[in-house]
């Protein structure tokens, strides 16, 4: 009887010891550590995105024209011997050069404003590009940009006008050749097709 009591007591002590140890093990594996590291400390500081400051474009003083391919071999060349310039154009366009002082080159403009090109002698008297810029701005009371036209980079002054209810948009290039100031005007320059077409014409104008 006494031995049975001792055995039972030993079993109770073992159960208590084993149960307490298991509790400690489980509790240690699931309890949070004292002063745990934050998520940022574990994976590194979260980066701060700093937006770049917005830039405001200032006034442009020089117009840079995109390079274009040479005109198609099927294009024709108009030569104005009076004012000594040459310009390439599509053979389907019509050239009106009855008056060499003002030559127009037009395509089908029944439903659109382009292609419509005019090259004219002006009454401006500037002798240098700087004088020409000042004179054009004084005449039209509008700002202009300096530019170069043709493969030989002829100095020019560019006057741009946006589309309005009364008129198409336009670009007018003023340049000096043989002591005369000429204007090269493109009408309806907004459509991408017109822009590309006019660039090709502009890049291939020649003076002599």
MIDOSE-1310 file (N, C-alpha, C; in nm, 2 decimals, decimal comma, always signed):
residues 208
xxxx	+0,08/-0,12/+0,00/+0,00/+0,00/+0,00/+0,08/+0,12/+0,00; +0,19/+0,12/+0,09/+0,28/+0,23/+0,09/+0,35/+0,25/-0,04; +0,40/+0,15/-0,10/+0,47/+0,16/-0,22/+0,39/+0,21/-0,33; +0,26/+0,17/-0,33/+0,17/+0,23/-0,44/+0,15/+0,38/-0,42
xxxx	+0,14/+0,42/-0,29/+0,13/+0,57/-0,27/+0,25/+0,64/-0,32; +0,37/+0,58/-0,30/+0,50/+0,65/-0,34/+0,50/+0,66/-0,50; +0,46/+0,55/-0,56/+0,46/+0,55/-0,71/+0,36/+0,65/-0,76; +0,25/+0,66/-0,70/+0,15/+0,76/-0,75/+0,20/+0,90/-0,73
xxxx	+0,27/+0,92/-0,61/+0,33/+1,06/-0,59/+0,43/+1,09/-0,69; +0,51/+1,00/-0,73/+0,62/+1,02/-0,82/+0,56/+1,06/-0,96; +0,45/+0,98/-1,00/+0,39/+1,01/-1,13/+0,33/+1,15/-1,13; +0,27/+1,19/-1,02/+0,21/+1,33/-1,01/+0,32/+1,43/-1,03
xxxx	+0,43/+1,41/-0,96/+0,55/+1,51/-0,97/+0,60/+1,51/-1,11; +0,61/+1,40/-1,18/+0,66/+1,40/-1,32/+0,56/+1,47/-1,41; +0,43/+1,45/-1,39/+0,33/+1,52/-1,47/+0,34/+1,67/-1,46; +0,36/+1,72/-1,33/+0,37/+1,86/-1,30/+0,50/+1,92/-1,37
xxxx	+0,61/+1,84/-1,35/+0,74/+1,89/-1,41/+0,73/+1,90/-1,56; +0,68/+1,79/-1,62/+0,67/+1,79/-1,77/+0,58/+1,90/-1,82; +0,46/+1,91/-1,76/+0,36/+2,01/-1,80/+0,41/+2,15/-1,79; +0,48/+2,18/-1,68/+0,54/+2,32/-1,66/+0,64/+2,35/-1,76
xxxx	+0,73/+2,25/-1,80/+0,83/+2,27/-1,90/+0,78/+2,30/-2,03; +0,67/+2,22/-2,07/+0,61/+2,24/-2,20/+0,55/+2,37/-2,21; +0,48/+2,42/-2,10/+0,42/+2,55/-2,10/+0,52/+2,66/-2,12; +0,64/+2,65/-2,05/+0,75/+2,75/-2,07/+0,80/+2,75/-2,21
xxxx	+0,81/+2,63/-2,27/+0,86/+2,62/-2,41/+0,77/+2,69/-2,51; +0,64/+2,66/-2,49/+0,54/+2,71/-2,58/+0,53/+2,86/-2,56; +0,53/+2,91/-2,44/+0,52/+3,05/-2,41/+0,64/+3,13/-2,46; +0,76/+3,07/-2,45/+0,88/+3,14/-2,50/+0,88/+3,15/-2,65
xxxx	+0,82/+3,06/-2,72/+0,82/+3,06/-2,87/+0,71/+3,15/-2,93; +0,61/+3,19/-2,85/+0,50/+3,27/-2,90/+0,49/+3,41/-2,85; +0,56/+3,43/-2,73/+0,55/+3,56/-2,67/+0,64/+3,66/-2,75; +0,60/+3,79/-2,76/+0,68/+3,89/-2,83/+0,80/+3,92/-2,74
xxxx	+0,91/+3,95/-2,81/+1,03/+3,99/-2,74/+1,02/+4,13/-2,67; +1,09/+4,15/-2,57/+1,09/+4,28/-2,51/+1,16/+4,38/-2,61; +1,09/+4,50/-2,62/+1,14/+4,60/-2,71/+1,16/+4,55/-2,85; +1,07/+4,49/-2,92/+1,09/+4,43/-3,05/+1,13/+4,54/-3,15
xxxx	+1,20/+4,50/-3,25/+1,24/+4,59/-3,36/+1,12/+4,62/-3,44; +1,11/+4,74/-3,49/+1,00/+4,78/-3,58/+1,02/+4,72/-3,71; +0,92/+4,71/-3,80/+0,93/+4,66/-3,93/+1,03/+4,73/-4,02; +1,03/+4,86/-4,00/+1,13/+4,94/-4,07/+1,27/+4,90/-4,04
xxxx	+1,29/+4,87/-3,91/+1,43/+4,84/-3,86/+1,47/+4,70/-3,92; +1,37/+4,61/-3,94/+1,40/+4,48/-3,99/+1,42/+4,48/-4,14; +1,35/+4,56/-4,21/+1,37/+4,56/-4,36/+1,44/+4,68/-4,41; +1,48/+4,77/-4,32/+1,54/+4,89/-4,37/+1,44/+5,01/-4,37
xxxx	+1,49/+5,13/-4,37/+1,41/+5,25/-4,36/+1,33/+5,26/-4,49; +1,20/+5,29/-4,48/+1,12/+5,31/-4,59/+1,16/+5,43/-4,67; +1,19/+5,41/-4,80/+1,24/+5,53/-4,88/+1,13/+5,64/-4,89; +1,18/+5,76/-4,89/+1,09/+5,88/-4,91/+1,10/+5,92/-5,05
xxxx	+0,98/+5,93/-5,12/+0,98/+5,97/-5,26/+0,97/+6,12/-5,26; +1,07/+6,19/-5,31/+1,07/+6,33/-5,32/+1,03/+6,37/-5,46; +0,92/+6,44/-5,49/+0,89/+6,47/-5,63/+0,99/+6,58/-5,68; +1,02/+6,56/-5,81/+1,11/+6,66/-5,88/+1,03/+6,79/-5,90
xxxx	+1,10/+6,90/-5,88/+1,03/+7,03/-5,90/+0,99/+7,04/-6,04; +0,87/+7,10/-6,06/+0,82/+7,12/-6,20/+0,91/+7,23/-6,26; +0,93/+7,22/-6,39/+1,01/+7,32/-6,46/+0,92/+7,39/-6,55; +0,93/+7,51/-6,56/+0,85/+7,60/-6,65/+0,94/+7,64/-6,76
xxxx	+0,90/+7,60/-6,88/+0,98/+7,64/-7,00/+0,98/+7,79/-7,02; +1,10/+7,85/-7,04/+1,11/+7,99/-7,06/+1,09/+8,02/-7,21; +1,10/+8,14/-7,24/+1,08/+8,18/-7,39/+1,18/+8,12/-7,47; +1,14/+8,06/-7,58/+1,23/+8,00/-7,67/+1,28/+8,10/-7,77
xxxx	+1,41/+8,11/-7,80/+1,46/+8,21/-7,89/+1,51/+8,15/-8,02; +1,52/+8,01/-8,02/+1,57/+7,95/-8,15/+1,48/+7,84/-8,18; +1,43/+7,83/-8,31/+1,35/+7,72/-8,35/+1,44/+7,62/-8,42; +1,43/+7,49/-8,36/+1,51/+7,38/-8,42/+1,42/+7,30/-8,50
xxxx	+1,45/+7,28/-8,62/+1,37/+7,20/-8,71/+1,42/+7,05/-8,72; +1,32/+6,96/-8,72/+1,35/+6,82/-8,72/+1,42/+6,79/-8,86; +1,52/+6,70/-8,86/+1,58/+6,66/-8,99/+1,47/+6,58/-9,07; +1,47/+6,60/-9,20/+1,38/+6,53/-9,28/+1,45/+6,47/-9,40
xxxx	+1,39/+6,37/-9,46/+1,45/+6,31/-9,57/+1,44/+6,40/-9,69; +1,53/+6,37/-9,79/+1,52/+6,44/-9,91/+1,39/+6,42/-9,98; +1,35/+6,53/-10,06/+1,22/+6,51/-10,13/+1,22/+6,39/-10,22; +1,11/+6,33/-10,24/+1,10/+6,22/-10,33/+1,15/+6,26/-10,47
xxxx	+1,21/+6,17/-10,54/+1,27/+6,21/-10,68/+1,16/+6,25/-10,77; +1,03/+6,22/-10,74/+0,92/+6,26/-10,83/+0,89/+6,41/-10,81; +0,94/+6,47/-10,71/+0,91/+6,61/-10,68/+0,97/+6,70/-10,79; +0,91/+6,81/-10,81/+0,97/+6,91/-10,91/+1,04/+7,02/-10,83
xxxx	+1,11/+7,10/-10,90/+1,18/+7,22/-10,83/+1,14/+7,35/-10,91; +1,09/+7,44/-10,83/+1,05/+7,57/-10,89/+1,17/+7,66/-10,86; +1,21/+7,73/-10,97/+1,33/+7,82/-10,96/+1,28/+7,97/-10,99; +1,30/+8,05/-10,89/+1,27/+8,19/-10,92/+1,40/+8,27/-10,94
xxxx	+1,42/+8,30/-11,07/+1,54/+8,37/-11,11/+1,55/+8,51/-11,07; +1,43/+8,57/-11,04/+1,43/+8,72/-11,00/+1,48/+8,73/-10,86; +1,44/+8,65/-10,77/+1,49/+8,66/-10,63/+1,58/+8,54/-10,59; +1,62/+8,46/-10,69/+1,73/+8,37/-10,67/+1,70/+8,27/-10,56
xxxx	+1,60/+8,19/-10,57/+1,57/+8,08/-10,48/+1,51/+7,96/-10,55; +1,52/+7,85/-10,50/+1,46/+7,73/-10,55/+1,38/+7,66/-10,44; +1,27/+7,60/-10,47/+1,19/+7,53/-10,38/+1,13/+7,40/-10,44; +1,13/+7,29/-10,37/+1,08/+7,16/-10,42/+0,93/+7,15/-10,39
xxxx	+0,86/+7,08/-10,47/+0,72/+7,07/-10,45/+0,66/+6,94/-10,52; +0,55/+6,89/-10,47/+0,49/+6,78/-10,53/+0,43/+6,82/-10,67; +0,45/+6,73/-10,77/+0,40/+6,77/-10,90/+0,25/+6,78/-10,91; +0,18/+6,73/-10,81/+0,03/+6,74/-10,82/-0,01/+6,88/-10,77
xxxx	+0,08/+6,96/-10,71/+0,04/+7,09/-10,66/+0,05/+7,19/-10,78; -0,02/+7,30/-10,76/-0,02/+7,40/-10,87/+0,07/+7,52/-10,83; +0,15/+7,56/-10,92/+0,24/+7,68/-10,90/+0,18/+7,80/-10,97; +0,16/+7,91/-10,90/+0,11/+8,03/-10,96/+0,23/+8,13/-10,95
xxxx	+0,30/+8,15/-11,06/+0,41/+8,24/-11,05/+0,40/+8,35/-11,16; +0,28/+8,39/-11,19/+0,25/+8,50/-11,28/+0,32/+8,63/-11,23; +0,33/+8,65/-11,10/+0,40/+8,76/-11,05/+0,52/+8,71/-10,96; +0,64/+8,72/-11,01/+0,75/+8,66/-10,93/+0,77/+8,72/-10,79
xxxx	+0,71/+8,84/-10,77/+0,72/+8,90/-10,64/+0,64/+8,82/-10,53; +0,54/+8,75/-10,58/+0,46/+8,67/-10,48/+0,41/+8,54/-10,55; +0,48/+8,43/-10,52/+0,45/+8,30/-10,58/+0,38/+8,21/-10,48; +0,27/+8,15/-10,53/+0,20/+8,05/-10,44/+0,21/+7,91/-10,50
xxxx	+0,22/+7,82/-10,41/+0,22/+7,68/-10,44/+0,11/+7,61/-10,36; +0,01/+7,55/-10,42/-0,10/+7,49/-10,35/-0,13/+7,35/-10,40; -0,18/+7,27/-10,31/-0,23/+7,14/-10,34/-0,39/+7,15/-10,34; -0,45/+7,04/-10,31/-0,60/+7,04/-10,30/-0,64/+7,10/-10,16
xxxx	-0,69/+7,22/-10,16/-0,73/+7,29/-10,04/-0,88/+7,31/-10,03; -0,95/+7,22/-10,10/-1,10/+7,24/-10,10/-1,15/+7,20/-9,96; -1,09/+7,10/-9,89/-1,15/+7,06/-9,76/-1,05/+7,08/-9,65; -0,93/+7,14/-9,68/-0,84/+7,17/-9,57/-0,75/+7,29/-9,61
xxxx	-0,67/+7,34/-9,52/-0,59/+7,45/-9,55/-0,45/+7,43/-9,60; -0,42/+7,30/-9,62/-0,28/+7,27/-9,66/-0,29/+7,17/-9,78; -0,19/+7,16/-9,86/-0,07/+7,24/-9,86/-0,09/+7,38/-9,93; -0,04/+7,48/-9,86/-0,06/+7,62/-9,91/+0,07/+7,70/-9,87
xxxx	+0,15/+7,72/-9,97/+0,28/+7,79/-9,95/+0,28/+7,92/-10,03; +0,33/+8,02/-9,97/+0,35/+8,15/-10,04/+0,49/+8,20/-10,02; +0,56/+8,24/-10,12/+0,69/+8,31/-10,11/+0,68/+8,44/-10,18; +0,71/+8,55/-10,09/+0,69/+8,68/-10,14/+0,81/+8,77/-10,11
xxxx	+0,82/+8,88/-10,19/+0,91/+8,99/-10,16/+0,84/+9,08/-10,06; +0,91/+9,12/-9,96/+0,84/+9,21/-9,86/+0,90/+9,35/-9,88; +0,84/+9,45/-9,81/+0,89/+9,59/-9,81/+0,99/+9,61/-9,69; +1,02/+9,51/-9,62/+1,11/+9,52/-9,51/+1,25/+9,56/-9,56
xxxx	+1,33/+9,63/-9,48/+1,46/+9,69/-9,53/+1,58/+9,64/-9,44; +1,56/+9,54/-9,35/+1,67/+9,50/-9,27/+1,78/+9,44/-9,35; +1,90/+9,46/-9,29/+2,02/+9,42/-9,36/+2,09/+9,30/-9,29; +2,05/+9,28/-9,16/+2,11/+9,17/-9,09/+1,99/+9,09/-9,02
xxxx	+2,02/+8,96/-8,98/+1,91/+8,89/-8,90/+1,86/+8,96/-8,78; +1,96/+9,02/-8,71/+1,91/+9,09/-8,58/+1,82/+9,21/-8,62; +1,86/+9,29/-8,72/+1,77/+9,40/-8,76/+1,63/+9,34/-8,81; +1,64/+9,23/-8,88/+1,52/+9,17/-8,93/+1,42/+9,13/-8,82
xxxx	+1,47/+9,07/-8,72/+1,39/+9,03/-8,60/+1,32/+9,15/-8,54; +1,40/+9,25/-8,52/+1,34/+9,37/-8,46/+1,24/+9,44/-8,55; +1,26/+9,43/-8,68/+1,17/+9,50/-8,77/+1,04/+9,42/-8,78; +1,05/+9,29/-8,79/+0,93/+9,20/-8,79/+0,84/+9,22/-8,67
xxxx	+0,91/+9,22/-8,55/+0,83/+9,23/-8,43/+0,77/+9,37/-8,42; +0,84/+9,47/-8,47/+0,78/+9,61/-8,47/+0,66/+9,62/-8,56; +0,67/+9,55/-8,67/+0,56/+9,56/-8,77/+0,43/+9,48/-8,72; +0,45/+9,36/-8,67/+0,33/+9,28/-8,63/+0,30/+9,29/-8,48
xxxx	+0,39/+9,35/-8,40/+0,36/+9,37/-8,26/+0,35/+9,23/-8,19; +0,42/+9,13/-8,24/+0,42/+9,00/-8,18/+0,56/+8,95/-8,17; +0,59/+8,86/-8,07/+0,72/+8,80/-8,06/+0,76/+8,71/-8,17; +0,89/+8,69/-8,20/+0,93/+8,60/-8,30/+1,04/+8,52/-8,25
xxxx	+1,09/+8,42/-8,33/+1,20/+8,33/-8,29/+1,30/+8,33/-8,40; +1,43/+8,31/-8,37/+1,53/+8,30/-8,48/+1,53/+8,15/-8,52; +1,56/+8,13/-8,65/+1,56/+7,99/-8,70/+1,66/+7,98/-8,81; +1,68/+7,86/-8,86/+1,76/+7,84/-8,98/+1,67/+7,76/-9,08
xxxx	+1,68/+7,78/-9,21/+1,60/+7,71/-9,30/+1,69/+7,66/-9,41; +1,65/+7,55/-9,48/+1,73/+7,50/-9,59/+1,85/+7,42/-9,55; +1,90/+7,34/-9,64/+2,02/+7,26/-9,61/+2,14/+7,34/-9,57; +2,15/+7,46/-9,62/+2,26/+7,55/-9,59/+2,24/+7,64/-9,47
xxxx	+2,13/+7,61/-9,39/+2,10/+7,68/-9,27/+2,10/+7,84/-9,29; +2,00/+7,88/-9,37/+1,99/+8,02/-9,40/+1,93/+8,09/-9,27; +1,99/+8,19/-9,22/+1,93/+8,26/-9,10/+1,79/+8,32/-9,14; +1,70/+8,30/-9,04/+1,56/+8,34/-9,07/+1,50/+8,39/-8,94
xxxx	+1,39/+8,46/-8,95/+1,31/+8,50/-8,83/+1,17/+8,43/-8,85; +1,12/+8,36/-8,75/+1,00/+8,29/-8,75/+0,89/+8,36/-8,67; +0,78/+8,38/-8,74/+0,66/+8,44/-8,68/+0,55/+8,33/-8,68; +0,50/+8,28/-8,57/+0,40/+8,18/-8,57/+0,27/+8,24/-8,52
xxxx	+0,16/+8,19/-8,58/+0,03/+8,23/-8,54/-0,06/+8,11/-8,53; -0,14/+8,10/-8,42/-0,23/+7,99/-8,40/-0,36/+8,00/-8,47; -0,43/+7,88/-8,48/-0,56/+7,88/-8,54/-0,66/+7,97/-8,47; -0,74/+8,03/-8,54/-0,85/+8,11/-8,49/-0,98/+8,08/-8,56
xxxx	-1,09/+8,13/-8,51/-1,22/+8,11/-8,59/-1,22/+8,17/-8,73; -1,13/+8,27/-8,75/-1,13/+8,34/-8,87/-1,01/+8,29/-8,97; -0,91/+8,22/-8,91/-0,80/+8,19/-9,00/-0,73/+8,06/-8,95; -0,66/+8,00/-9,05/-0,58/+7,88/-9,02/-0,46/+7,92/-8,94
xxxx	-0,39/+7,83/-8,88/-0,26/+7,85/-8,82/-0,16/+7,87/-8,93; -0,05/+7,94/-8,89/+0,05/+7,97/-9,00/+0,19/+7,98/-8,94; +0,29/+7,96/-9,02/+0,43/+7,99/-8,99/+0,49/+8,07/-9,10; +0,55/+8,19/-9,07/+0,61/+8,28/-9,17/+0,76/+8,29/-9,13
xxxx	+0,84/+8,25/-9,23/+0,98/+8,26/-9,22/+1,03/+8,38/-9,30; +1,10/+8,47/-9,24/+1,15/+8,59/-9,31/+1,30/+8,57/-9,32; +1,36/+8,60/-9,44/+1,50/+8,58/-9,46/+1,55/+8,68/-9,56; +1,68/+8,70/-9,56/+1,74/+8,80/-9,65/+1,82/+8,73/-9,76
xxxx	+1,80/+8,77/-9,88/+1,87/+8,71/-9,99/+1,90/+8,82/-10,10; +2,02/+8,84/-10,13/+2,06/+8,95/-10,23/+2,00/+9,08/-10,19; +2,01/+9,12/-10,07/+1,96/+9,25/-10,02/+1,81/+9,27/-10,02; +1,74/+9,16/-10,04/+1,59/+9,16/-10,04/+1,54/+9,08/-9,92
xxxx	+1,44/+9,12/-9,85/+1,38/+9,04/-9,75/+1,26/+8,96/-9,81; +1,26/+8,83/-9,80/+1,16/+8,75/-9,85/+1,09/+8,68/-9,74; +0,96/+8,64/-9,76/+0,88/+8,57/-9,66/+0,84/+8,44/-9,72; +0,85/+8,33/-9,64/+0,80/+8,20/-9,68/+0,70/+8,16/-9,58
xxxx	+0,57/+8,15/-9,63/+0,46/+8,13/-9,54/+0,39/+8,00/-9,57; +0,37/+7,92/-9,46/+0,30/+7,79/-9,46/+0,17/+7,81/-9,39; +0,06/+7,77/-9,45/-0,07/+7,78/-9,39/-0,13/+7,65/-9,35; -0,20/+7,65/-9,23/-0,26/+7,53/-9,17/-0,15/+7,43/-9,13
xxxx	-0,07/+7,47/-9,03/+0,04/+7,39/-8,99/+0,02/+7,29/-8,88; -0,11/+7,29/-8,83/-0,14/+7,20/-8,71/-0,14/+7,05/-8,74; -0,21/+7,01/-8,85/-0,22/+6,87/-8,88/-0,08/+6,80/-8,89; -0,06/+6,69/-8,83/+0,08/+6,62/-8,83/+0,12/+6,60/-8,98
xxxx	+0,03/+6,56/-9,07/+0,07/+6,54/-9,21/+0,12/+6,67/-9,27; +0,05/+6,78/-9,24/+0,10/+6,91/-9,29/+0,23/+6,95/-9,24; +0,25/+6,92/-9,11/+0,38/+6,96/-9,04/+0,49/+6,88/-9,11; +0,48/+6,75/-9,13/+0,58/+6,67/-9,19/+0,61/+6,72/-9,34
xxxx	+0,50/+6,75/-9,41/+0,52/+6,80/-9,55/+0,59/+6,93/-9,55; +0,55/+7,02/-9,47/+0,61/+7,16/-9,47/+0,76/+7,15/-9,43; +0,79/+7,06/-9,33/+0,93/+7,04/-9,29/+1,02/+7,00/-9,41; +0,96/+6,91/-9,49/+1,04/+6,86/-9,60/+1,06/+6,97/-9,70
xxxx	+0,96/+7,06/-9,73/+0,98/+7,17/-9,82/+1,08/+7,27/-9,76; +1,07/+7,30/-9,63/+1,15/+7,40/-9,57/+1,30/+7,36/-9,57; +1,32/+7,23/-9,54/+1,46/+7,18/-9,53/+1,53/+7,19/-9,66; +1,46/+7,19/-9,77/+1,52/+7,18/-9,90/+1,51/+7,31/-9,99
xxxx	+1,47/+7,42/-9,93/+1,47/+7,54/-10,00/+1,62/+7,59/-10,02; +1,65/+7,65/-10,13/+1,79/+7,69/-10,16/+1,78/+7,84/-10,21; +1,89/+7,91/-10,18/+1,91/+8,04/-10,23/+2,04/+8,05/-10,30; +2,06/+8,14/-10,40/+2,18/+8,15/-10,47/+2,21/+8,29/-10,52
